[in-house]
């Protein structure tokens, strides 16, 4: 009797890889998604340590801020503090805002991981006018970049990659190139690379 799961395999018969499968490791997708425009910023990485993620994030956010309109005139310090404080009110774990804050220019919503709350990163964000907001524990579905990653992974799995083979009809045979229609009987047995049994 099948049990629920990603492949609905019968109990005791897990899904297996073909014998040609070569494990090449995993790749992380660093993702920034701007919901108002639909713009997605991606970077693949073999590891996703804080130094890798934070370095990439600082570069991308700096470029995004450069494209935004700059504040035209200096804003009163009390007004600036109040604009930042609005986003802290009601949070279960608000962080202490620095005393000197630039105008608020961007909101960054990301996961509630310890590395995302590192003092260096939070201070860098605040110094550049970016308010970090964290999804609650078990609420990664609130982070729209997670949805983009799931869509991209599904599409990548369906796409043929270098080294993939093509099934021949309903048999277990595979070819390195797709067969384009039937060949005439005249050429059927005269293909130099043909192997049969």
ZIZICOR-V520451 format. One record per helix or strand. SS is the DSSP state (@ for helix, = for strand). FROM is the first residue (numbers start at 1). LEN is the number of residues. If there is no record, write none. Layout:
SS/FROM/LEN
SS/FROM/LEN
This chain:
=/2/1
=/10/1
=/28/7
=/39/7
@/50/18
@/77/12
=/106/5
@/114/4
@/119/9
=/130/5
@/140/3
@/144/15
=/166/2
=/174/2
